Amino acid sequence: MQSQKQGRYVLKLAHAVAMAAAMVLGLASSVAFAQAWPAKPIILIVPFPAGGTTDLLARAVGLELSKSLGQPVVVESRPGAGATLGADFVAKSKADGYTLLMGAVHHTIATSVYRKLPYDFQKDFAPISTVALVPNVLVVNPNVPAKNVKELLALAKAEPGKLTYGSNGNGTGQHLIGAQFEGMGGVQMLHVPYKGSGPLTTDLLGGQINMSFDTITPVLAHIKAGKLRALAVTTGKRSPTLPDVPTLDESGLKGFNLGTWFGLLAPAATPKEVVLRLNTELVKIINSPDFRKKMEDIGAEPVGNTPEQMARQIKDDTDRFARLVKDARVTIE
């Protein structure tokens, strides 16, 4: 009997030693991989077409990361389905630090808007850092006779469903901002989804649509040139880039406060050491004077936080937008 107990003890001890050895080997392997990483080019997926804010930020980040990491960072566009196609591609990519996503607030909205998503934005990604916050701005084609939000609401109420607003796609921030604007303003307008800011801005300038609630970046030059008229920013405070443009809150829609953030993410199982290395390099870039000047020029406000802070931001926004989506009754099959 004693011999059997001793035998079982020896087996348990051997199993524990084997498990500990496996953990040590796994940790050593992970550290060795992180030290060798990156050994080849990194792909940075942009879930929108070229020319929009996401693309511009990705290229600015990619250029600087290429320098600091010593490997090319290749920006690749995979647009469609309100930025969810690109996100799905990254979620299903090998978690080795060589495929990253330039994510955005749109992904926290899609969780509630789309009935079925092939990924879980909170579980299938490892946040790295938020790159920047960019205010959205309500702009109209100069052919629209409204000079301010009050006049625009009067036009919309006079002819329900006639005025059109474009967005970067169903379920994106611009779509939800437009729906919120309709709800709080008591108006009905026609939503026209695009695959990104490039084609959206082209049609807005051409008068095919009346207005948009896009981020400042793709429309800033057109506002300054007088080709588009800015009526209000959608954030709770005015943008330093457009200090003379009031907020929607100031314009009568009390409590309106929605903007857009952009940040870097990796597949969930990416080694922690790689995520931390990326975070360290990215925060250095974001805090550099040259990068901050670039952000200022395109109307973006640099952030640079920890993976944990970005994860909390994603959770908080997912919960907040779930309530807004429900109130606005925005759903997509």
N, C-alpha and C positions, 0 to 999 in steps of 0.2 A: 504493500500500500504506500509506504514511504517512498519506495522507488518510483512508483507511478507519479506521485506528487512532484518529486524531483524532476522527473522527465517532462512533465507539463510545464514546470517552472523554467526548465532549460529551453523548451520550445518557445515559450512566451518571451523569454529574454532574447533569444535569437531573432524572433520576429521584430521586437522593439529595436534591436541593434540594426537590423536590416532596414527598417523604416527610417531610422535616424540617418543611416548612411545614404539612403536614397534622397532624403531631404537635403543633406549636405551636398551631395552630388548635383542635385537639381539647382540648389542655390549657386553653387560654383559655376554650373553651366550657364545660368541666367546672368551672373556677373560677367562671365567671359564673353557672352554674346553682347551684353551692353557695352563692354569695353571695345569690342570689335566694330560695333555699330556706329555710324553707317558705313557699309562697305560697297554700296552701289547707289544709284540714283533713287530718290524718293518721289513718289507720285502724290501730288496734292489735288484732290478731286474738288471741283467747283460744281455744285448742283444746278447752276444756271448758265445760260450762254455767255459768251465773252462780252465785255463792255459794261457790265453792271457793277454795283458796289462790291458784291462778293468776289467777282473776278479781279477787280482792281486791288482789293485788300490781299487776296491770295497771291497775286504777282508781286506785290510789295514785300510781303512776308517771305515768299519763296526766294526772292532775290537775296535777301539778307541771310536767310537760313543756309542757302547754298554757300555763302562766304564763311559762316561760322562753323558749319559742319564739314566743309570740305568735299561735299558731294552735290551734284545738280539736284534741284528740286523742280520737277516738271509739273506745271499746272495743266490739268486736263479737265475739260468741261464735259459733264454728263447731265444735261438738263432734262427736265420733264416731271410731270405729276407733282407740281408744287414743291420741287426740290427733294422729293422723296426717292427718286430713282438713283440719284447720286449717293444719297445716304445709305440706301440698301446695298449698293455696290461695295461701299467701304465696310459696312457691317459684316458682309460675307467674305471680305478679303482676309488673307493670311495676317494674323496678328503679330507681325514682326517689325513694325515701325517703318515699313516702306510704303504703306498706303495710308494717307491721312485725308481727313475731310475738313473743308472750310465750312463749318456749320453756321447756323444762324437761328434767330428767334423763330423763324418759320417752322423749324423742326419741332419745337415745343407746341406749336399750334396744330400741326398736322396730326399729332397724337389724338386730338379730340375731334378734328374735322373729318378724317378718313375713317370709315367704318372698319376697314381692315388694312393694317400695315404689315409688311413682311419682316419688320424688325421692331424692337422696343428701344426707343431713343435713350431711355435712362439706364437700361440694362446692357445693351449691346455696344456701347461706346465708352471709351475712357477719355474724359475731358482733359485737355492739356492747359489751355488758358484762353480767356476771352481777349480778343485782340482790340476791338473798338466798339463803341456805341455810336450809332448814326441816327440823328433825328429824321423822322419822315416829314414831308412837307406837302401840303395840298396846293397843287399848281393847276391852272386852267389854261387852255389855249386862248390867245388874245381875242379870238372870235366870240368867246363867251362874254356877254356884257356885264357880268358881275365883277365889281371892284373889291368886294370883301365877302366874308362868310355870310353875313346877314342877307346880302343881295343874292348870293348863290342859293341859299335856302329858299328864298322867295321864288326864284326861277324854278327850282325843283318842285315846289309845292304847286305852282301854277300848272305844270305839265308833268304829272307823275309818270315815271318810267322813261321819260325822253332823254334826260341827261345821262351820259355814259361815263364810267370811270374804269380805267385799266388797272391791272395788277400783275405781279410776277407769276401768277398762277393761282388756281383754286387752293384755298387753305393756307396761303402765305400771309405775311404780316399786312401787306397792302390790302389784301382782300378783307381781312378782319377789320382793319381800320376803316375801310369803306363801309362795311356792314354796321360798324359801331356808329359811324357818322350818320348813316341813314336812320338808325334807331334813335339816337339822341336828338337828331334834328327833325324827326317826324316826317321824313321824306322817303320817296321811293325812286331809286335810280337803277340803271342797267349796268351790271358788272360784266366786264370784258376781260377774260384771263389771257395772259401771254406766257411765253416760256421764260421771259427775262426782261430786264430793263432796257436792253438794246432795241428790240422790236417794239416794245411798249412806247419808248420815248419817240421813236420814229413816227409812229402813228399819231401820237399826241401832238407833235410838231406839225404834222400834216393835216390835222383837224379831223382825222378819222374817229377819234374819241375826244371827249370834252375835257377830261381832267384825270389826275392820278394822285395817289397818296404815297408815292415812291420815296425812297431815301433821298437826302439832299444831293449826294454825290453825282448821280447821272444827269441831274437837271440843273445843277448850279450854274454852269456856263451859259445855259439857255435863259436862265432867270436874269443873269447879269446882262445878257445881250438883248433883253426885252422880247425874246421869242416865246417865253412862257411867263405867266403872271402868278407869283406866289401870294396866296391868300392867308395861309396860317401854317405853323408847324404843329405837329400832333403830340409833342412832348409837353410835360408840365411846365417847363421853363423855355424861354427863347433860346435859339441857337446863336452862339457867338459868331457863326459864319453869316447868319442872316439876322442881325440884331434888330432891324426895323420891321421884321415880319412878326406879327402877334401870334400867340398860341391859340389853339381852338378853345381852350378854357377862357382866355381873355375875350374871345369872339362870341361868347354866349353859351358854348357847350361846356358847362361847368363840370370839372372833374375829369375831363378828357386828358389822358396821359398814356400814350402808346408810342414806343420807339423801336428801333431794331439794333440788336447786338450781333456781332460776328465773332466766331472763335474756332480754335483748332481742336479736333478730336481724332482719336485713333480707335481701331477695333478694341473691344472690351478686354481681351486677353493679352494685349500688348504688354511685354515685360515692364514692371514698374520702373526699373532703372532707365529704360528708354523714355518713358513718359516724363520722368523727372528731368532727364537730360534735355528733352525738347522744351519743357517748361522753362528751365534755366536759361536756355539760349533765346527762347522767344521773349521772355520778360526783359532780358538785356536789350534786345532789338527794340521792343516797344518803348522802353524808357530812354532810348538814345535820342539826342536832339534832332538828328537828321530825320529819323522815322516820325517823330512827333510833328515835325514841320510838314512832312508829306501828308500826315493825317489832317492837319489843320487846313491844308490847301484843298482837300476834298470834302471838308465839312464833317470829318470824323473826330471822335473824342477817344484817344487811346486809353486802354484799361490795363491789361497785364496783371492777372490774378493767379491764384494757385489752382491746381486741379480740383481741390476740395471746394473752393469758393465757386468755381464754375459749375460744379455738380449741384451745389445748393441753388445757384441761379437757375439752372435747368429745371430742377424740381419745383421751385417756386413759380416759375413762369408756366410750367405745364399745368399746375393747379390753377393759377390765375386765369389762363386762357381757356381752360376747360369750362369755367363759369361764364366767361364772355361768349364763347362759342355756343353754349347752351342758351344764353339770353338772346343771342343774335340768330339762333336757329340755322347755323351754317353747317351743312353735312354734305359729304361726297361719298359716293359708292366706291 
